[in-house]
Amino acid sequence: MLNLKGRSFLKLLDFTPQEIGALIDLAAEFKQKKKDGVAHRLCEGKNIALVFEKTSTRTRCAFEVAAADLGMHPVYLDPSGSQIGKKESIADTARVLGRMFDGIEYRGFGQEIVEELAHYAGVPVWNGLTNEFHPTQILADFLTVRETFGRLSGIKFVYMGDARYNMGNSLMVGCAKMGMHFVACAPKKYFPDAALIETCQNIAKETGAVLEFIEDPIVATKDAHVIYTDVWVSMGEPDEVWAERIKELSPYQVNRALMENAGAQCRFMQCLPAFHDLKTTTGKAIHEKFGLTCMEVTDEVLESEQSIVFDEAENRMHTIKAVMAATLCE
């Protein structure tokens, strides 16, 4: 039985494979109840704070809808809506919010901020994204993989592009925990931190996971079940890095040839947003400056039958709901 009441959800390294699996099970249960119109207001009357130092579409909507479904009242604090780290320290903010709210979500910068919030808040704190980790996204990804393939163990999961930050880190940790075959495919300078790789290799010895770091996209993606990518420039990075990233990561673009190299069984995933066309302000700006019509993934792949990105996006809500219910109400 899942017993996480009172715990924070800061990174997957803090949880056992059994606990991660149980959260995915609970998310699947909530998803079915929502589809069937079965109420599940397990946290009636509770209040939660959503602290966003970095804006988001999916994360905010997922937390707000999940909270409403559980019977909770969410209060959204945008980048200008709180004094966290500016006029008020992280510790003081945590102690104030912890006395007013039953739980706190944080989406922002360094992992040390969400860790400090959790240390002082006295209530569960949930990581909606930091520079280093994005654990709620990985739960959604893994629920999507399990829905598609019926399992996680042994799934070959290839991450294309810059694997040094939250998505590459978190997917590597998650795959190690769940006995999967993780491949980071990028130039060597874009591989995850060596210390984190060593930690994950030690986890893999216990779970049977395989971790590989390959520079050749054709070798890396052969027989992959999932090819995953993310934007080449992360939120908060300066625009000046676009030229370097485009030059170094263009060979790692997910396109039809790469999907065909993997095989018909392969599915495409991306945490969104994706620059696959010219229908965004950023996409148009990059096109005007560099002549590209798409970046990390082609429109053909994202709109194909092999793409499961919108199932993945929906599952943010169901898995976040599971995290909040398990830590507050179960």
N, C-alpha and C positions, 0 to 999 in steps of 0.2 A: 504494500500500500504506500502511495506517495505521501510523504510527510515532510513538507518544506515550509510549513507555516513559520513566519517570522524571519525567514532567510532573505537576503538580497540576491539579486540575479545580475552579477557584474561581469562574469566571463565564464566560458564553458569549462575552463581549467578547474573551477571550484566544484564541479559536479561529476558524479560517477556516470558511467555509461547507462546504468540502470535508471538513474534519476532523469537523465536526458531522454531516454526511451519512454519513461513514464509521462514526461511532459508532452512528448509527441502523441502518445496514446490519448492523453486528456484533451489535447487540441483536436484530435480526430473526433472524439466524442462530442465536444462542443460544436464542431463543424456540422456534424450530423443533426444535432439538436436544432441548430439554427436553420438548416435546410428543411427540417420537419416542422418548424414553427413551434418548437417546444421551449417554453421559458426556462431560463437557468440563471435567475437573479440571486446568485449565491452570496453576494457581497452587499446586499441591500443596506443602504444608509451610510456606506463608507465614502470618504472623500479622498481624492488623490491629486497631487500636484504634478503637472507636466512641465518640466523646466527645459526649454529649448534655447540653447545658445547657438545652435545651427538649425536652420529651418528644414522642414521636410513635408512632403505630401503623405507618403505611405505610413511613416511612423506616427505622425500626429493622428491621422484618421484611424489607424489601427487601434491606438490606445483609447481614443475617445469613443469609438463605436464599441470596442470590447468592454470598456468601463460601463457604458450605458446598458449593454446587454446583461452585465453582471449586477446591475442595480446601483452602480456607484455614480458619484458626481465628480467629473474631472474639471480641474481649473488649469487653463493653459497660460503659461508665462513665456512670452516670446523673448527674443534677444534684448528688447528694450523694457521688458516687463518685470525684471527683477534686478537687484543690486549685487547678485552673486559674483564674488571675486572682484567687484569694482569698489563699491562703498561699504560692502559687508563681506567679511571673510567667508570661505567655504564652511568652516566649522560653525560660525554663528548662523549662517543661512540654514544649515542642516538642523540646528537645534530649534530654530524658529519654526521651520516647515514641519519638523517632526512632531511638534506640539499641536499643530493645526490639522495635519493630514494623516491618513492611515497608511499611505504609501507615496513614494516620490519616484518619478521617472526623470532621468537626466540624459540629454542629448547635446554633446558639445565637443570639447577638446581633449585634453589629456586624461588618460585612464586614472591618474592619481586624483583627479577631481571627483569622479564618481566613487572611488574608493574612500575618499575622505568624507563625502556626504554620507555614505553608508556607515562609517565609523561613528559619526556623531548624531545621526538622525534619530536613532531609536526605533525606527520603523523600516520595513523593507524598501530598498532602493533598487530600481531597475535601470540597466544600461540600455538606452535607446540608440546609442552610437558614441564611441570615442575614437580618437585617432588610432588607437591600438586594437580595439575589439568591437564587434557588432553581434553579440550573441543572440538577440531576438531574431535577426535575419537568418541566422544559421538554422534555428529551429524551424522556421518557415521553409527554408530550402530543403531540409531533411524530410519534413512532412510531405513536401511535393515529390521528392525522389521516391519515398516509400509508396505514395499513391500511384506513381507511374510504374515502378518496377517490383513492388511488393516486398521490398527488403532494403536494408542499408548495407549490411555486411557484404563485403566483396565488390561493391559497386566501384567502378573506375571513374573517378571524378577529377576532371582536368581543369585547372584554373589557368586562364590565359592572361598574361599581362603583368602589371605591377602588383607583386604579391608581398610587398613590404609593409602594408598597412592593415587596416581593420578587416577587410574582407579576406585577403590572403591568409592573414594570421588566424582568423576565426574559423575559416574553412579547414585549414590544416589541423587545428586543434580538434574540431568536431569530427573530422574524418578519422583522426588517430583514436579518439574516444570510442567511436562506433565501429571500428574494425573495417574501415573502408580503404580503398586504394586511391590515395591522393597524389596528384601530379601537379607541381607548379611548373608552368612552361613560360619562360621569359629569358631575356639576357641575364647572365649571372648576377649582375649588380641589382636586379629587381627581385631576387630571391628573399624569403623571409629572414629575419634575424637569426644568426647562428645559434644563440642560446635558446631561443624558442624552438628551433628545429631539434636541438638535442633533447629538450623536454618532451617534445612530441614523439621522438624516436623511442624514448624510454616508455612512454604510454603505449606505443605501438607494439612493443615487446609483450605487453600484457594482453592486448586485444586482438592481435593478429593483423593489425593494419599494415599497409605498405605505403611508404612515403618516398616519392621520387622528385628530383629536381632536374629538369631537362630543358635544354636550350632549343632543340629542333622541334618545331611544331608538328611535323609529319610523324616523327617518332613518338612524340608525347601523346598525340590524339588517337593513335591506332587502337581500335576496339574500345574506345571510351563509351561509357554509358551516358555521361554528362560532360558537355563542354560549357564552361562558365566563364564569364568575363565581367568587367566593370569599367567605368569611365577611366580614361587615361590620366586625368588630372583630378585629384580629390578636392572636395569642398574645403575652401580655406587656403589652398595653394595659390601662389601668384600666377597670373596669366603668362608670365615670361617663360614658364616651363613647358608650354604647349609645343613649341618648336622642337625641343629635345625629345619629348615623349612621342610625338608623331614620327620623328625620324627613327627612334629606337624600337617603338612598339608596333609600327605599321605591319611588320612581318608577322605579328601575332594577332592580327585582326581575324575575327571569326567570320568566315565566308562559306559559300557553298562548297568549294573545293575541300576545305578543312572538314566540314560535316560529312562529306562523302568519304573522305579518308578514314573517318571514325567508323562509319557504317550506318546502316538503316536504323539500328537500335538506338542510336545516339539522340539525346535531347539537348536543346539549348536552353540555358538559364542565365539570367542577368538580374541583379537586384534592383535595377532601375534607379534613376533615369538612364536611358540609353540614347546615344547620339547615332541614330541609324538613318536619319533623313535630314531635310533642311527645314523642318517645321518648328524649330525652336530658335530663340534668339542666339544662343551659343552656337548652334549648328550653322546658322547663317553667317555668323562672324568668322567661324573657322573656315567656312567655304570661301568667303571673300579673301581671307588672308592666305590660306594654304591650298585652296582649290579642291578640297575634299567634299564629297557628297555624303559620306558617312565616316565613322571612326572605328570604335572598337568592335562593331558588328555591322554587317550589311543589312539593309532593309529586307532583302530577300530571305535571309535567315531568320530575322526576328519575326517576320510575318508568316513564316512557314509552319507546316503542321508539326514539325519537330520542335518548335518553340513552345515552352510551357511557362513563359515569364509571367503571364497574367494569372495563372493558377498560383504561382509562387507569390505574386503580389497579394492576392486574396488571403493566402495562408499566413501573412503577417498578422492579420487580425485574430485568427483562431489560435495561433501559438502564443501571442501576447496575452490573450485572454486566459490561456492555460497557466502562464507564468504568474499573472496577477492572482488568479483564483487559488493556485497552489500555495502561494506565499502569504496570502491574506486571509483566505476564507475556508480552505479545505480542512 
